[in-house]
Amino acid sequence: MYKTPEEFHTRLHFERSRFNRSLEDTLLMLASKIASLGILKKEEFDEILDKILVGNNKESLTEKTIRNQRTEMIKLFGLVKYVDGLAYPGQRLEKLAQTQDIPRFFKSFCRQFQFPAGFLKPDKVKEMVQVGVSFKPAKYILNILKVGQSKYGEQFSLDAAEVTHFIFNDIRVTAKKEKPIDVVNRIRDVRTKKMTLDRTSDVIRYARDFLNYMVEANLLIEFQGMYTINEKEKRAIHYIMSDDTFFGGYNKVFNSDGTWD
């Protein structure tokens, strides 16, 4: 079995949406309702959103579950900004409410998604800063697929286990900026040797979720668990691959030894 070498292993993860099975409908509903609320005090906004989530769920939910769902949706997808005790609808959310365009929403989400980021707890941000993680997965995954296609043909594809072990959990990629061709060659070598990968759901779920967000954005096509580039979205794919924006402010909050500035 192939495992990411221990000296390079750092697991990337993020809050997972509880609404994966009805994600589009839930996002459209939330976008419409949150945008109509305008600017509110945080406490008032949270109370109203909790009632919306309860009304949208067929099952009886505990107060903790409702609170977790609210936090996950807002933090992960950047739906709302909290400033000075006030809640503001985010720009991405307002655009979704106006256009009802789910692929456009996820294109924006995938392009900006990075590690480290504000949706993570401070201790997880600190861990990533300490090992030098500076990573935008959508950009790198698209580069991997493009390089794989150019070397091995247009049908080159990846599955969630490969993205987990060769990309998400390997600091040669996420911190040391290893060239995509080197990762492609590593994947091909493991395939050629018919080495297995840990495909346990809890292990691969973060990579799988993100790949599915890229499918929602129409950037990737999924077939039988394999993901490949959607050639109909060349313009959007080129834009994401050439985008060099990155928020590096977390390095100013945490020192490399984990202490605060």
SVG drawing of the C-alpha trace seen along z (x, -y; Angstrom):
<svg xmlns="http://www.w3.org/2000/svg" viewBox="-40 -47 51 51">
<polyline fill="none" stroke="black" stroke-width="0.4" points="0.0,0.0 1.2,-3.5 1.3,-6.0 2.4,-9.6 5.9,-9.4 5.6,-10.4 8.1,-13.3 5.8,-14.8 2.4,-14.0 0.2,-16.8 -3.5,-16.3 -5.6,-19.1 -9.2,-19.3 -12.1,-21.8 -15.6,-22.0 -17.9,-19.8 -21.4,-20.9 -24.1,-18.8 -26.3,-19.5 -24.2,-17.6 -27.3,-15.7 -29.4,-18.9 -26.6,-21.4 -27.8,-23.4 -31.3,-23.8 -30.1,-24.7 -27.6,-27.3 -30.3,-28.9 -32.7,-29.0 -30.2,-30.5 -28.9,-33.0 -32.4,-34.3 -33.4,-34.6 -30.1,-36.0 -29.9,-38.6 -33.4,-39.7 -32.4,-40.2 -29.9,-42.9 -27.5,-44.1 -28.5,-42.8 -27.0,-42.5 -25.1,-39.2 -27.3,-37.8 -30.5,-38.7 -29.1,-37.3 -28.0,-34.0 -31.4,-33.6 -33.3,-34.1 -30.9,-31.8 -31.4,-29.1 -35.2,-29.2 -34.7,-29.0 -32.5,-25.9 -35.0,-24.3 -37.8,-25.0 -35.8,-23.6 -35.0,-20.3 -37.4,-17.4 -35.8,-15.9 -35.8,-17.3 -32.5,-19.0 -30.8,-19.8 -29.7,-23.3 -26.1,-22.3 -26.7,-20.7 -28.5,-23.8 -25.6,-26.0 -23.1,-23.8 -24.9,-23.8 -25.1,-27.6 -21.4,-27.9 -20.4,-25.4 -22.4,-26.9 -21.3,-30.5 -17.6,-29.8 -17.0,-27.3 -18.8,-29.1 -18.2,-32.7 -21.9,-33.5 -21.8,-36.2 -19.3,-38.7 -19.3,-39.6 -17.9,-43.1 -18.2,-45.0 -21.1,-42.9 -23.1,-43.2 -23.8,-40.5 -23.5,-41.5 -24.5,-39.3 -21.3,-38.3 -20.8,-39.4 -20.7,-35.9 -24.0,-35.2 -25.7,-38.4 -24.6,-37.4 -26.1,-33.9 -29.3,-35.4 -29.5,-37.7 -28.4,-35.1 -29.4,-31.7 -26.2,-30.5 -24.8,-27.7 -21.8,-26.9 -20.8,-30.5 -21.0,-30.5 -18.8,-27.4 -16.3,-28.7 -15.8,-31.7 -15.6,-29.5 -13.1,-27.1 -10.9,-29.8 -10.6,-31.5 -10.5,-28.4 -7.1,-28.1 -5.1,-26.7 -4.7,-28.2 -7.9,-30.1 -10.4,-31.7 -12.8,-28.7 -10.3,-26.8 -9.9,-26.9 -6.8,-28.8 -5.0,-25.7 -5.3,-24.2 -4.1,-27.5 -1.1,-27.4 -0.2,-23.9 -0.3,-24.8 1.8,-28.0 4.4,-26.0 5.0,-23.6 4.7,-26.3 1.4,-25.3 0.4,-27.8 -2.0,-26.0 -4.9,-26.6 -6.3,-23.1 -8.4,-24.0 -5.5,-25.6 -3.2,-22.7 -5.7,-19.9 -6.4,-21.5 -2.6,-21.8 -2.1,-18.2 -4.9,-17.1 -3.6,-19.3 0.0,-18.0 -1.4,-14.4 -3.3,-15.0 -0.4,-16.4 1.8,-13.4 -0.6,-10.5 -3.6,-11.6 -6.9,-13.4 -8.5,-10.7 -6.1,-11.3 -8.1,-11.5 -7.8,-11.3 -9.9,-9.8 -10.4,-11.1 -7.9,-8.7 -5.2,-9.9 -6.0,-13.5 -5.9,-12.8 -2.6,-10.9 -0.6,-12.6 -1.9,-16.2 -3.9,-17.2 -1.9,-15.3 1.6,-15.8 3.6,-19.0 5.8,-18.5 2.8,-19.8 1.0,-22.0 4.1,-23.7 7.1,-23.0 5.3,-23.7 6.4,-20.5 6.0,-20.6 2.8,-18.9 4.8,-16.7 6.6,-15.1 3.2,-14.3 1.8,-12.9 4.8,-10.6 4.4,-9.5 0.8,-8.6 1.6,-6.8 4.4,-4.8 2.0,-3.7 -0.6,-2.7 1.9,-0.8 3.1,1.1 -0.6,1.7 -0.1,0.4 -3.3,-0.1 -4.4,-3.3 -6.3,-3.8 -9.8,-4.5 -11.6,-4.7 -14.4,-7.3 -13.1,-9.3 -9.6,-9.5 -10.6,-10.6 -13.8,-12.7 -12.2,-16.1 -10.6,-15.6 -13.8,-14.0 -15.9,-16.9 -13.7,-19.4 -13.6,-17.5 -17.4,-17.5 -17.4,-21.2 -15.3,-21.5 -17.9,-19.4 -20.6,-21.8 -18.5,-24.5 -18.5,-22.6 -14.7,-22.6 -14.5,-18.8 -16.6,-15.9 -17.0,-12.8 -17.6,-9.3 -17.5,-6.2 -15.4,-8.0 -12.9,-9.4 -12.5,-13.1 -11.3,-14.8 -11.3,-18.3 -14.4,-19.6 -13.1,-20.8 -16.2,-23.0 -15.0,-25.3 -11.6,-26.2 -11.9,-29.9 -12.8,-29.4 -10.1,-26.8 -7.4,-29.0 -8.5,-31.8 -8.2,-29.7 -4.9,-28.2 -3.3,-31.6 -4.7,-33.2 -1.8,-34.0 -3.9,-35.8 -3.4,-34.4 -4.1,-35.8 -0.9,-35.4 -1.9,-37.3 -1.9,-34.2 1.9,-34.2 1.8,-37.6 -0.4,-36.3 1.5,-33.1 5.3,-32.7 6.9,-29.6 7.4,-28.3 3.7,-28.5 3.8,-31.6 1.5,-34.6 2.8,-38.0"/>
</svg>
